[in-house]
Amino acid sequence: MKVSTSHSRRFTRLLAFGASLACAVGLTATAAVAAPPSPPPSNNYPGSVPPWAGSRTKTGTPLSNTTVEGEIYLKLPDAGAAQAFATAVSTPGSPDYQNYLSPEEWIGKYGPAKADVAALVDYLKAQGMVVTSVPASGLYVVFRGTVSQINAAFSTTEQTYSFHGTNLIGPATAPSLPADLAARVSGISIDQGRLLTRPSLASADGEAGQTQPTGKPVSAPPVAAPCSAYWGQHQATVPEAYGKTSFGTAICGYTPSQLQGAYGVTSPSTAGAGQTVAIIDAYASPSIESDANTYSQNNGVPEFKAGQYQQIVPDSRMFMDQAICGEPSGWQGEQTLDVEAVHGLAPAANILYVGANNCGAGIDVAMSTILDQKLSTIVSNSYGYVGEAVSPNALMGMQNLHVQAAGEGVGLYFSSGDYGDEKASLGYTSPDFPASSPFVTAVGGTSLAVGKDNNYLFETGWGTTRDQIVQNADGSLGYAAALPGAFRFGAGGGTSAVFDQPAYQQGAVPSALANGHRVSPDVASLADPYTGYQVGISPITNDKVVKTGSYETTRYGGTSLACPLTAAQMAIAQSATGHTVGFANPAIYQAAQSAGSGVRDVAPQPSPQALVFSSSVSGASYLVGTDQDTSLTTAPGYDDVTGLGSMTVRFATAVAGG
């Protein structure tokens, strides 16, 4: 597959599923096929019913001609052997360490049989559905069908359910397949839960998962708090809090040179040379390359050289499920942040952006595009689901992609999320998937203090509270609520309810926290939007034609920032050492045991750290607290907010074996 290097030709390069997706538009007019004979119960897939599909959340029955995206995951012939190999080639000291397989070798040794994939494709087509993508690995088949076609093909009944404020279609009963196919399939995804994938993006004036809102202030803030270029540049006087009446103001957005100084990039001109960082998001910004070059000009970073930035993106006419996925404009800020964060920290690294046609199965297709050709050994993924609230079969099906990546020596980095322990959304605590997968590196978040000379001062765990500063009846100032105020957003993490504890976490993660299960994150980096990163973007003003407006500068945060920063540091380390790290967790946990590794343990500060922020949208002023992340807490050593600690170039180099 060719990679587009020209901005003017971006819409002529399609992912492999592009051509067939054009046929999917006509699915609503396709007549429903007759229901096949009901297979016996042993061919059912109860693990393919999402946890939110229940009688109490049911809201109705979708129209029979409504089109739904589906994905079927095939079994690995020997999943245990594939996982054992992935672990062996990723673990320092193993005889097989870094003896990775090529994509062709991995697919031939561990992938499903081509005949099994073909039989499944034939079945779906016979039911009147459109197969939109089959990766070279054969790990899954993506298709689209009407509700009536899906009900008939899988002997189930699709219903509509309310989850997380959205109406989603999902099966009321376990889907099933004929016996000859069922033996080859590990799971079926025929629900819209996958379309709740969101970027882990946060802005100081917006909510997590949103780009920076625009608008005029409602009124003058009661406390003037101009943003600071570095920690402590400006001070604001506020009502007493934590024994103080003066606090520094929120950061305007750190620049590349400031983060290079804070994280130990000593030779920016060669940082990441010879390495490619791949980035996956949904959709594609038509202005990304020009925005990144303008941003680079304004911040003393070299513009992209010819071919340094490449992309594989679908034609905008092939974008699917835009409304439920949050529209291309909802993902543009993420793509911009990812690209400019990697380029800002590792200016010499190549960047490959692979855009999905939606936020569901398209994400898997984008991942397979990279893995099946090994287009990069470092992949940054700044998105996730609401906790692990995806059907269990889908979780395991997606984990096979992570196992493939590890076997090939490709490191997958996932943001840990921006809503803390997710209890407010789910009613129970949960880490976000895919970050909770044992075969990826989960990246948590910190609030970062950088000094006047681009020097590192300290970090706290990212857990933001806000308390509005208000005027009392007597004219004095106070707080709208008891300190520290309400939780706003913070790094995701916690103990998985699905995955067992991997060997690399044993002895490093407190047993009381793990309780025999995988805990995330593994490492952390800057995420707090109040100490966030400056970006340059030409915002999409029309999602239908993907039209952009004028270039502007804003600031973003979220673990969406932490993830590409970590990926960039690994690129710098691989460039410096000449070693391909691949799946990094076993090496990360081993390296952290060395006192001179360079990992920065993030523990509570001796006294609470806070900032003053004046909103340009609401006109209100706030005292912004740090390091208060729902039930997740920082602590000396491993914790479920920052993992082993904050990533540095020095630590990344130790992980790479330098």
C-alpha positions as CSV (number, residue, x, y, z in Angstrom):
1,M,0.0,0.0,0.0
2,K,1.4,3.4,-0.9
3,V,1.6,6.2,1.6
4,S,0.6,9.7,0.6
5,T,3.2,12.3,1.1
6,S,1.4,15.1,-0.6
7,H,-1.3,17.3,1.0
8,S,-2.9,17.9,-2.3
9,R,-3.3,14.2,-3.0
10,R,-4.6,13.2,0.5
11,F,-8.1,12.3,-0.7
12,T,-6.9,10.0,-3.4
13,R,-5.2,7.5,-1.0
14,L,-7.7,5.2,0.6
15,L,-7.4,2.5,3.2
16,A,-8.1,-1.0,1.9
17,F,-11.7,-0.9,2.9
18,G,-12.5,2.3,1.0
19,A,-13.8,0.9,-2.2
20,S,-16.1,-1.6,-0.6
21,L,-17.5,0.9,1.8
22,A,-19.0,2.8,-1.1
23,C,-21.4,-0.2,-1.5
24,A,-22.5,0.0,2.1
25,V,-24.5,3.2,1.5
26,G,-27.1,1.1,-0.3
27,L,-27.6,-1.4,2.5
28,T,-30.7,0.2,3.8
29,A,-32.5,-0.7,0.6
30,T,-31.4,-4.3,0.6
31,A,-34.1,-6.8,1.2
32,A,-33.8,-8.9,4.3
33,V,-32.8,-12.5,3.6
34,A,-34.6,-15.5,5.1
35,A,-33.5,-16.5,8.6
36,P,-31.2,-19.5,8.6
37,P,-32.0,-22.5,10.8
38,S,-31.3,-21.6,14.4
39,P,-28.0,-23.3,15.4
40,P,-27.8,-25.2,18.7
41,P,-27.0,-23.2,21.9
42,S,-23.4,-24.4,21.9
43,N,-22.8,-22.2,19.0
44,N,-23.9,-19.1,20.8
45,Y,-21.5,-16.3,21.9
46,P,-22.8,-14.9,25.2
47,G,-19.6,-12.9,25.6
48,S,-20.6,-10.9,22.5
49,V,-23.5,-9.2,24.4
50,P,-22.2,-5.9,25.7
51,P,-22.6,-5.2,29.4
52,W,-24.9,-2.2,28.8
53,A,-27.4,-4.3,26.8
54,G,-30.1,-5.2,29.4
55,S,-33.8,-4.9,30.1
56,R,-33.4,-1.9,32.3
57,T,-31.5,0.1,29.6
58,K,-33.7,-0.9,26.7
59,T,-35.3,2.0,24.9
60,G,-36.9,0.4,21.8
61,T,-36.5,-1.5,18.6
62,P,-34.5,-0.1,15.7
63,L,-35.9,0.1,12.2
64,S,-35.2,-3.1,10.3
65,N,-33.4,-1.3,7.5
66,T,-31.0,0.6,9.9
67,T,-27.4,-0.2,9.0
68,V,-25.0,-1.5,11.7
69,E,-21.3,-2.1,11.4
70,G,-20.2,-5.6,12.6
71,E,-16.9,-7.3,13.2
72,I,-16.2,-11.0,13.7
73,Y,-13.0,-12.1,15.4
74,L,-11.4,-15.4,14.3
75,K,-9.7,-17.7,16.7
76,L,-5.9,-18.0,16.7
77,P,-5.0,-21.6,16.1
78,D,-2.9,-21.6,19.3
79,A,-3.5,-18.4,21.2
80,G,-1.4,-19.6,24.2
81,A,1.6,-20.1,22.0
82,A,1.1,-16.7,20.3
83,Q,1.0,-14.9,23.7
84,A,3.9,-16.9,25.0
85,F,6.0,-15.9,22.0
86,A,5.0,-12.2,22.4
87,T,6.1,-12.3,26.0
88,A,9.4,-14.1,25.3
89,V,10.5,-11.7,22.5
90,S,9.6,-8.7,24.7
91,T,11.3,-9.8,28.0
92,P,15.0,-8.9,28.6
93,G,16.9,-12.0,29.6
94,S,14.8,-14.3,27.5
95,P,16.7,-16.4,24.9
96,D,14.2,-15.1,22.3
97,Y,14.4,-11.4,23.4
98,Q,14.0,-9.1,20.4
99,N,14.0,-12.1,18.0
100,Y,10.9,-10.7,16.3
101,L,9.0,-12.2,13.4
102,S,8.2,-10.4,10.2
103,P,4.4,-9.8,9.6
104,E,4.4,-12.6,7.0
105,E,6.1,-15.0,9.5
106,W,3.7,-14.1,12.3
107,I,0.6,-14.4,10.2
108,G,1.9,-17.7,8.8
109,K,2.7,-19.2,12.2
110,Y,0.0,-17.8,14.4
111,G,-2.8,-16.3,12.2
112,P,-6.1,-17.9,11.3
113,A,-6.2,-20.2,8.3
114,K,-7.1,-18.4,5.1
115,A,-9.7,-21.0,4.3
116,D,-11.5,-20.1,7.6
117,V,-11.5,-16.4,6.8
118,A,-12.8,-17.1,3.3
119,A,-15.6,-19.3,4.6
120,L,-16.7,-16.6,7.0
121,V,-16.7,-14.0,4.2
122,D,-18.7,-16.2,2.0
123,Y,-21.3,-16.7,4.8
124,L,-21.7,-13.0,5.4
125,K,-22.1,-12.2,1.7
126,A,-24.7,-15.0,1.4
127,Q,-26.7,-13.2,4.0
128,G,-26.8,-10.1,1.9
129,M,-24.2,-8.1,3.9
130,V,-21.3,-6.1,2.6
131,V,-17.8,-7.1,3.7
132,T,-15.8,-3.9,4.1
133,S,-12.4,-5.1,5.3
134,V,-10.4,-8.2,5.8
135,P,-6.8,-7.6,7.0
136,A,-3.9,-9.7,5.7
137,S,-3.6,-11.2,9.2
138,G,-7.1,-12.6,9.0
139,L,-7.7,-11.7,12.6
140,Y,-11.2,-10.3,11.9
141,V,-13.7,-9.5,9.2
142,V,-15.5,-6.1,9.1
143,F,-19.0,-5.9,7.5
144,R,-22.1,-3.9,7.4
145,G,-25.7,-5.1,7.4
146,T,-29.2,-4.0,8.1
147,V,-30.8,-4.9,11.5
148,S,-33.0,-7.5,9.7
149,Q,-30.0,-9.1,8.0
150,I,-28.0,-9.2,11.3
151,N,-31.0,-10.7,13.2
152,A,-31.3,-13.4,10.6
153,A,-27.6,-14.2,10.1
154,F,-26.9,-14.4,13.9
155,S,-30.2,-15.7,15.2
156,T,-30.6,-12.7,17.6
157,T,-32.7,-9.6,18.0
158,E,-31.1,-6.2,17.8
159,Q,-32.6,-3.6,20.3
160,T,-31.8,0.0,21.2
161,Y,-30.3,0.7,24.6
162,S,-29.4,3.9,26.5
163,F,-25.7,4.0,27.6
164,H,-23.6,6.9,28.7
165,G,-26.3,9.3,27.3
166,T,-26.4,7.7,23.9
167,N,-28.8,5.4,22.3
168,L,-27.0,2.3,21.0
169,I,-28.0,-0.7,19.0
170,G,-27.0,-4.1,20.4
171,P,-28.1,-7.7,20.6
172,A,-30.7,-8.7,23.2
173,T,-29.6,-12.3,23.1
174,A,-26.3,-14.0,22.4
175,P,-25.6,-14.1,18.7
176,S,-24.8,-17.5,17.1
177,L,-23.4,-19.1,14.0
178,P,-23.7,-22.4,12.2
179,A,-21.6,-25.1,13.8
180,D,-19.0,-25.2,11.0
181,L,-18.3,-21.5,11.3
182,A,-18.6,-21.3,15.1
183,A,-15.6,-23.5,15.6
184,R,-13.4,-20.9,13.8
185,V,-14.8,-17.8,15.5
186,S,-13.9,-16.4,18.9
187,G,-16.4,-13.5,19.1
188,I,-18.9,-11.4,17.3
189,S,-19.4,-7.6,17.6
190,I,-22.8,-6.5,16.3
191,D,-23.4,-3.6,18.6
192,Q,-22.6,0.1,18.4
193,G,-20.6,0.3,21.6
194,R,-17.4,0.4,19.6
195,L,-18.5,3.7,18.2
196,L,-18.2,5.3,21.7
197,T,-14.4,5.4,21.2
198,R,-13.3,8.9,22.0
199,P,-10.0,10.8,22.0
200,S,-8.5,11.3,25.4
201,L,-8.3,15.0,24.8
202,A,-8.9,17.8,27.4
203,S,-8.9,21.6,27.3
204,A,-8.9,24.1,30.1
205,D,-12.1,25.7,29.0
206,G,-13.9,22.5,27.8
207,E,-14.7,19.1,29.0
208,A,-12.5,16.0,28.6
209,G,-12.9,14.6,25.1
210,Q,-13.7,18.0,23.6
211,T,-11.7,20.5,21.7
212,Q,-11.3,24.1,22.9
213,P,-14.7,25.9,22.8
214,T,-15.0,29.4,21.5
215,G,-17.0,32.4,22.7
216,K,-16.8,35.7,24.5
217,P,-16.5,35.9,28.2
218,V,-19.9,36.3,30.0
219,S,-18.4,38.8,32.5
220,A,-15.1,40.1,33.8
221,P,-13.5,37.5,36.1
222,P,-13.4,38.5,39.8
223,V,-9.7,37.7,39.9
224,A,-7.4,38.5,37.0
225,A,-5.3,35.5,36.2
226,P,-3.3,36.0,32.9
227,C,-1.8,32.7,31.9
228,S,1.9,32.1,32.6
229,A,4.6,31.1,30.1
230,Y,6.3,29.1,32.8
231,W,5.5,27.9,36.3
232,G,5.2,30.8,38.7
233,Q,5.6,33.6,36.1
234,H,2.4,35.3,37.2
235,Q,0.8,35.2,40.7
236,A,-2.8,35.9,41.6
237,T,-4.2,36.8,45.0
238,V,-7.2,34.6,46.0
239,P,-9.1,33.8,49.2
240,E,-7.1,31.7,51.5
241,A,-6.6,28.1,50.5
242,Y,-4.1,25.5,51.8
243,G,-2.6,28.2,54.1
244,K,-1.8,30.6,51.2
245,T,-3.5,33.5,49.5
246,S,-1.3,33.7,46.4
247,F,-0.9,31.1,43.7
248,G,0.7,30.9,40.3
249,T,-1.6,31.1,37.2
250,A,-2.3,28.4,34.7
251,I,0.2,27.8,32.0
252,C,-0.5,29.3,28.5
253,G,0.7,26.0,27.0
254,Y,4.2,24.7,27.1
255,T,6.3,24.9,23.9
256,P,8.5,22.3,22.3
257,S,11.7,23.8,23.8
258,Q,10.2,23.8,27.3
259,L,9.3,20.1,27.1
260,Q,12.6,19.3,25.5
261,G,14.3,20.8,28.5
262,A,12.0,19.2,31.0
263,Y,12.3,15.7,29.6
264,G,16.0,15.7,28.8
265,V,16.2,16.1,25.0
266,T,19.8,17.1,24.6
267,S,20.1,17.2,20.8
268,P,16.8,18.3,19.3
269,S,18.1,18.5,15.7
270,T,18.8,14.7,15.7
271,A,16.2,13.5,18.2
272,G,14.4,10.5,16.8
273,A,16.3,10.4,13.6
274,G,15.8,7.2,11.6
275,Q,12.6,6.3,13.6
276,T,9.0,6.4,12.6
277,V,6.2,7.1,15.0
278,A,2.8,6.0,13.7
279,I,-0.3,7.7,15.0
280,I,-3.8,6.3,14.8
281,D,-7.0,8.4,15.1
282,A,-10.4,8.5,13.4
283,Y,-10.9,10.6,10.2
284,A,-8.3,13.1,9.0
285,S,-7.6,16.9,9.2
286,P,-7.1,18.4,5.7
287,S,-4.8,21.1,7.2
288,I,-2.6,18.9,9.4
289,E,0.6,19.2,7.5
290,S,0.4,22.9,6.9
291,D,-0.7,23.5,10.5
292,A,2.2,21.5,11.8
293,N,4.6,23.4,9.6
294,T,3.2,26.8,10.7
295,Y,3.4,25.7,14.3
296,S,7.0,24.6,13.8
297,Q,7.9,28.0,12.3
298,N,6.4,29.8,15.2
299,N,8.1,27.7,17.8
300,G,11.7,27.3,16.5
301,V,11.2,23.7,15.4
302,P,12.3,22.6,11.9
303,E,9.4,22.2,9.4
304,F,8.8,18.7,8.0
305,K,11.3,17.7,5.4
306,A,10.0,16.1,2.2
307,G,8.6,12.7,3.1
308,Q,9.1,13.2,6.8
309,Y,5.3,13.4,7.4
310,Q,3.2,10.7,5.6
311,Q,-0.3,9.6,5.9
312,I,-2.7,6.8,4.9
313,V,-6.3,8.2,5.2
314,P,-9.7,7.5,3.7
315,D,-11.3,9.8,1.3
316,S,-13.7,12.1,3.3
317,R,-16.6,10.6,1.3
318,M,-15.8,7.3,2.9
319,F,-16.1,8.7,6.5
320,M,-18.7,6.6,8.3
321,D,-20.7,7.0,11.6
322,Q,-19.6,10.7,12.0
323,A,-22.5,11.8,14.3
324,I,-22.1,9.0,16.8
325,C,-18.3,9.1,16.6
326,G,-18.2,12.9,17.4
327,E,-17.6,14.2,13.8
328,P,-14.3,14.8,12.1
329,S,-14.0,18.1,14.0
330,G,-14.2,16.2,17.2
331,W,-11.1,14.2,16.3
332,Q,-9.1,17.0,14.5
333,G,-7.7,18.4,17.8
334,E,-6.5,15.0,18.7
335,Q,-4.7,14.4,15.4
336,T,-3.2,17.9,15.6
337,L,-2.0,17.4,19.2
338,D,-0.5,14.0,18.4
339,V,1.4,15.1,15.4
340,E,2.7,18.4,16.9
341,A,3.6,16.7,20.2
342,V,5.7,14.1,18.5
343,H,7.4,16.5,16.2
344,G,7.9,19.1,18.9
345,L,9.8,16.6,21.2
346,A,11.5,14.5,18.5
347,P,11.9,16.9,15.5
348,A,14.0,14.4,13.5
349,A,11.6,11.5,13.7
350,N,9.3,10.5,10.8
351,I,5.6,10.6,11.4
352,L,3.0,8.3,9.8
353,Y,-0.6,9.2,10.4
354,V,-3.1,6.4,9.7
355,G,-6.7,7.7,9.8
356,A,-9.7,5.3,10.4
357,N,-12.9,5.8,8.5
358,N,-14.8,5.7,11.8
359,C,-14.2,5.3,15.5
360,G,-15.2,1.6,15.5
361,A,-13.9,-1.2,13.5
362,G,-12.1,1.4,11.3
363,I,-9.6,1.8,14.2
364,D,-8.7,-1.9,14.0
365,V,-8.3,-1.6,10.2
366,A,-5.9,1.3,10.7
367,M,-3.9,-0.8,13.2
368,S,-3.8,-3.7,10.8
369,T,-2.6,-1.4,8.1
370,I,0.5,-0.7,10.2
371,L,1.0,-4.2,11.6
372,D,0.5,-6.2,8.5
373,Q,3.2,-4.3,6.7
374,K,5.2,-3.2,9.9
375,L,5.2,0.4,8.8
376,S,6.5,1.5,12.2
377,T,7.8,0.0,15.5
378,I,6.1,2.7,17.7
379,V,2.4,3.4,17.5
380,S,0.7,6.2,19.5
381,N,-3.0,5.6,20.3
382,S,-4.7,8.5,22.1
383,Y,-8.2,7.1,22.4
384,G,-10.2,4.6,24.4
385,Y,-13.5,3.2,25.5
386,V,-15.6,4.0,28.6
387,G,-13.8,1.7,31.0
388,E,-13.9,-2.0,29.9
389,A,-17.6,-1.7,29.0
390,V,-17.2,-3.5,25.7
391,S,-18.4,-7.1,25.0
392,P,-15.8,-9.5,26.5
393,N,-15.4,-11.3,23.1
394,A,-14.6,-8.0,21.5
395,L,-12.0,-7.2,24.1
396,M,-10.2,-10.5,23.5
397,G,-10.5,-10.1,19.7
398,M,-8.8,-6.7,19.9
399,Q,-6.2,-8.1,22.2
400,N,-5.0,-10.4,19.4
401,L,-3.9,-7.3,17.5
402,H,-1.8,-6.4,20.5
403,V,-0.3,-9.9,20.6
404,Q,0.5,-9.6,16.9
405,A,2.2,-6.3,17.5
406,A,4.4,-7.6,20.3
407,G,5.4,-10.7,18.2
408,E,6.5,-8.4,15.4
409,G,8.4,-6.0,17.7
410,V,5.9,-3.1,17.5
411,G,5.3,-1.1,20.7
412,L,1.7,0.1,21.2
413,Y,1.2,3.1,23.5
414,F,-2.3,3.9,24.7
415,S,-3.6,6.8,26.7
416,S,-5.1,5.7,30.0
417,G,-8.1,8.0,29.8
418,D,-9.3,11.4,31.2
419,Y,-12.1,10.5,33.6
420,G,-10.3,9.0,36.5
421,D,-11.8,5.7,37.7
422,E,-14.9,6.0,35.5
423,K,-17.3,5.5,38.4
424,A,-19.2,8.6,37.5
425,S,-19.9,7.1,34.0
426,L,-20.3,3.4,34.8
427,G,-21.4,3.3,38.5
428,Y,-18.3,1.2,39.3
429,T,-14.6,1.7,39.0
430,S,-12.8,0.6,35.8
431,P,-9.6,1.3,33.8
432,D,-10.2,2.2,30.2
433,F,-9.6,-0.3,27.4
434,P,-7.4,-0.8,25.3
435,A,-5.0,0.7,27.9
436,S,-5.9,-2.1,30.3
437,S,-4.7,-4.8,27.8
438,P,-1.6,-6.7,29.1
439,F,0.2,-6.3,25.8
440,V,0.2,-2.5,25.5
441,T,1.9,0.3,27.4
442,A,-0.7,2.4,29.2
443,V,0.3,6.0,29.6
444,G,-1.1,8.0,32.6
445,G,-0.9,11.7,33.2
446,T,0.8,14.3,35.3
447,S,0.7,18.0,36.0
448,L,4.1,19.5,35.1
449,A,5.9,22.5,36.4
450,V,8.6,23.8,34.1
451,G,10.8,26.7,35.2
452,K,11.9,29.9,33.5
453,D,15.0,28.3,32.1
454,N,13.1,25.3,30.6
455,N,14.1,23.3,33.7
456,Y,12.1,20.6,35.3
457,L,10.7,21.6,38.7
458,F,8.3,18.9,39.7
459,E,5.2,16.8,38.7
460,T,2.1,15.8,40.5
461,G,-0.5,13.2,39.4
462,W,-3.0,14.6,37.0
463,G,-6.3,14.9,38.9
464,T,-7.9,18.3,38.5
465,T,-10.4,19.9,40.8
466,R,-11.9,23.3,40.3
467,D,-13.5,25.7,42.8
468,Q,-15.0,28.9,41.5
469,I,-14.0,32.2,43.1
470,V,-17.1,34.2,43.8
471,Q,-18.0,37.5,45.4
472,N,-19.7,37.3,48.8
473,A,-22.6,39.6,49.8
474,D,-20.2,41.9,51.7
475,G,-18.0,42.3,48.7
476,S,-15.3,39.9,49.8
477,L,-14.2,37.0,47.8
478,G,-14.7,33.3,48.7
479,Y,-15.2,29.9,47.1
480,A,-18.4,28.5,45.6
481,A,-17.9,25.2,47.4
482,A,-15.8,23.7,50.1
483,L,-12.2,23.1,48.9
484,P,-10.9,21.5,46.8
485,G,-14.1,21.8,44.7
486,A,-15.5,19.3,42.2
487,F,-13.4,16.8,40.3
488,R,-13.1,18.0,36.7
489,F,-10.9,15.4,34.9
490,G,-7.8,13.3,35.6
491,A,-5.8,10.3,34.4
492,G,-7.5,7.0,34.0
493,G,-6.3,3.8,35.6
494,G,-7.1,1.1,38.1
495,T,-7.5,-2.7,38.3
496,S,-8.8,-4.6,35.3
497,A,-11.9,-6.8,35.8
498,V,-10.9,-8.8,32.6
499,F,-7.2,-9.4,32.4
500,D,-5.0,-11.3,34.8
501,Q,-1.9,-9.8,36.2
502,P,1.0,-10.1,33.7
503,A,4.3,-11.4,35.0
504,Y,6.1,-8.1,34.5
505,Q,3.9,-6.4,37.1
506,Q,4.4,-9.0,39.8
507,G,6.5,-7.6,42.6
508,A,6.2,-4.1,41.3
509,V,2.5,-3.4,41.7
510,P,1.2,-3.7,45.3
511,S,-0.7,-6.9,45.7
512,A,-3.5,-5.1,47.5
513,L,-4.0,-3.0,44.4
514,A,-3.6,-5.7,41.8
515,N,-5.5,-8.5,43.5
516,G,-4.2,-10.8,40.8
517,H,-5.2,-8.6,37.9
518,R,-3.6,-6.2,35.4
519,V,-3.3,-2.6,36.7
520,S,-2.8,0.5,34.6
521,P,-1.1,2.8,33.7
522,D,2.5,1.7,33.3
523,V,4.2,5.1,32.9
524,A,3.0,8.7,32.7
525,S,3.7,12.1,31.1
526,L,2.3,15.6,30.9
527,A,-1.5,15.6,30.6
528,D,-3.1,18.4,32.7
529,P,-4.5,21.0,30.3
530,Y,-3.8,23.7,32.9
531,T,-0.1,22.9,32.4
532,G,-0.7,21.7,28.9
533,Y,0.8,22.0,25.4
534,Q,0.5,24.8,22.9
535,V,-0.8,23.7,19.5
536,G,-1.6,25.4,16.2
537,I,-4.7,24.4,14.3
538,S,-7.1,25.5,11.6
539,P,-10.4,24.3,13.0
540,I,-12.8,22.4,10.9
541,T,-15.8,24.6,10.4
542,N,-17.9,22.3,8.2
543,D,-17.9,18.6,8.9
544,K,-19.9,17.6,5.8
545,V,-17.2,18.9,3.4
546,V,-14.4,18.9,6.0
547,K,-13.6,22.6,5.5
548,T,-11.3,24.4,7.8
549,G,-11.1,28.0,9.1
550,S,-8.2,30.3,9.9
551,Y,-5.1,29.1,11.8
552,E,-5.1,29.7,15.5
553,T,-3.1,28.8,18.6
554,T,-4.6,27.1,21.6
555,R,-3.7,24.6,24.3
556,Y,-4.6,21.0,24.9
557,G,-4.0,18.3,27.4
558,G,-5.3,14.9,28.4
559,T,-3.5,11.6,28.3
560,S,-3.9,12.3,24.6
561,L,-0.8,14.5,25.1
562,A,1.0,12.1,27.5
563,C,0.8,9.2,25.0
564,P,2.5,10.9,22.0
565,L,5.1,12.5,24.3
566,T,6.0,9.0,25.6
567,A,6.0,7.6,22.0
568,A,8.4,10.4,21.0
569,Q,10.7,9.6,23.8
570,M,10.9,6.0,22.8
571,A,11.7,7.1,19.3
572,I,14.6,9.2,20.6
573,A,15.8,6.2,22.7
574,Q,15.6,3.8,19.8
575,S,17.5,6.2,17.6
576,A,20.2,6.7,20.2
577,T,20.7,3.0,21.0
578,G,20.0,1.4,17.7
579,H,17.7,-1.1,19.4
580,T,14.0,-1.7,18.7
581,V,12.2,-2.0,22.0
582,G,8.9,-3.4,20.7
583,F,6.4,-4.1,23.4
584,A,8.1,-2.2,26.2
585,N,6.5,-3.2,29.4
586,P,8.8,-6.1,30.5
587,A,11.8,-3.8,29.8
588,I,10.1,-0.8,31.5
589,Y,9.4,-2.7,34.7
590,Q,12.9,-4.2,34.8
591,A,14.7,-0.9,34.1
592,A,12.7,0.9,36.8
593,Q,14.3,-1.4,39.4
594,S,17.6,0.3,38.7
595,A,18.3,3.4,40.9
596,G,20.0,5.2,38.0
597,S,17.3,4.5,35.3
598,G,16.0,8.0,35.2
599,V,12.3,7.3,35.8
600,R,10.8,10.0,38.0
601,D,8.6,8.7,40.7
602,V,5.5,10.9,41.1
603,A,4.4,11.1,44.7
604,P,2.2,13.6,46.6
605,Q,3.9,17.0,47.1
606,P,4.8,18.1,50.6
607,S,2.0,20.8,50.3
608,P,-0.9,20.9,47.9
609,Q,-0.2,22.5,44.5
610,A,-2.8,24.7,42.8
611,L,-3.2,27.2,40.0
612,V,-5.5,30.1,39.3
613,F,-7.4,30.1,36.0
614,S,-9.6,32.7,34.4
615,S,-11.9,31.3,31.7
616,S,-12.1,33.2,28.5
617,V,-15.4,31.6,27.8
618,S,-17.4,31.8,31.0
619,G,-15.7,34.8,32.5
620,A,-15.3,33.0,35.8
621,S,-12.1,32.5,37.8
622,Y,-11.2,29.2,39.6
623,L,-8.7,27.8,42.0
624,V,-7.5,24.7,40.2
625,G,-6.3,21.9,42.4
626,T,-3.9,19.1,41.4
627,D,-3.3,15.4,42.3
628,Q,-6.8,14.6,43.4
629,D,-7.9,11.9,40.9
630,T,-11.2,10.3,42.0
631,S,-10.4,7.0,43.9
632,L,-7.0,6.8,42.1
633,T,-4.1,8.1,44.1
634,T,-0.4,8.8,43.6
635,A,2.1,7.2,46.0
636,P,5.8,6.4,46.3
637,G,6.6,3.6,43.8
638,Y,3.9,2.3,41.6
639,D,0.5,3.9,41.6
640,D,-2.7,3.8,39.5
641,V,-2.4,7.4,38.3
642,T,1.2,7.5,37.0
643,G,2.3,3.9,37.0
644,L,6.0,3.6,37.7
645,G,6.5,7.3,37.2
646,S,7.1,10.0,34.6
647,M,8.9,9.0,31.4
648,T,12.1,10.8,30.6
649,V,14.5,10.4,27.7
650,R,17.0,9.0,30.1
651,F,14.6,6.4,31.3
652,A,13.5,5.5,27.8
653,T,17.1,5.0,26.8
654,A,17.6,2.7,29.8
655,V,14.5,0.7,28.6
656,A,16.0,0.5,25.1
657,G,19.2,-0.9,26.6
658,G,21.4,2.2,26.2
